[in-house]
Amino acid sequence: MLSTPEQAALVPFAGSPTITVDGEDLFPSDGGTSDLACRIYYTPDGLAGLPTVDQLIEAIERHER
């Protein structure tokens, strides 16, 4: 868990929540920030503060390959 901008600057971080497995962002983007800011995800229903469960499952499966 990141609590300061200094911590965020040391890791790949694109806003909160950034969901990682083995240190890899499951939803990589060109955006990076050291601000403790909110992250927006593109979902089938539009922009949201979290990916859908199906998107999470797909991202984890991609990561495992």
N, C-alpha and C positions, 0 to 999 in steps of 0.2 A: 504494500500500500504506500502510495506517495503522499507526503504531507506538506512538502515545500516545493517551490519552483526550482530550487537547486537540485533536488532529487529528480524532478521531472526532466531536467536538462541532461541528466546522465544516462537516460534510457530512451528507447523509441517510445514516444508518447504523443498521442494525437487528441488528447482530451479525455475526459472521464465519462463513462468507463472505457478504458482500453483493455480489451480482453486478450490475454496472452497465454500461450502454452509453450513451455520450455524457452521463455523469453522472446517468443516470436508473436507479433501482433496477428491475431486471426483475421483481422479485417484491415490489411495494410492500405495505406493511402499516401498521397504525396504530402499531406499535412503533418506538420510536427510542431509542437509547442512546448514551452516550459511553463506556460500559464496553467494554473489549476482550473481549467475551463471545462465546460460540458462538451461532449462529443455528440454528433448527429450521425445516425445510421440511415441508409437508404433501405427501406423495406417495401414489400409489395403493396402496402397500404399508404406509402408516402414516408416522409421523414419521421424519425422516432428517436427517442433517447436510448433505445436498446435494440439490438437485432432481434428478430423473431427466434423462437425455439428451433424452427426448421433451418434458419440461416446458421444458427450456432452448431447444429448437428452437422450440416454440410461443411462448415469451416473446420470443425474438428476432424471429420473424415478426410478432408483434403490434407490437413496437417499430418495425419498418420501415414499417408502414402509415401 
